[in-house]
Amino acid sequence: MVQGKTKGLQAKASSSRHAAKAAANTKKGKKYVAPKKAILVKQAAMHKALSAKINKSIEQQMVSAASAGKLTIMKHTAPEPDKGGKVGKS
């Protein structure tokens, strides 16, 4: 026979295990594994540096364009041809 009183219904305490399990799941998006070989590590560092330089250059060009005048989203289209002339295949 059971000894002592029953504790009744109690809510389960949330554990950190659930958070750890949720964090362990793979995330959506492109996966990237850091290179281990020395040559590939050097190449990755160079690629990162070049990307940073390119982005900085683009930002500087945008700043100079913005300071020169107003920025437009759409490019100007080609001028429309004359409506009076007839264009035919001959």
TARA-V619388 format. One line per field, one symbol per residue. ss: DSSP state (A for helix, B for strand, O for the rest). A space follows every 10 residues. Layout:
ss=???
This chain:
ss=OOOOOOOOOO OOOOOAAAAA AAAAOOOOOO OOOOOOOAAA AAAAAAAAAA AAAAAAAAAA AAAAAAAAOO OOOOOOOOOO OOOOOOOOOO
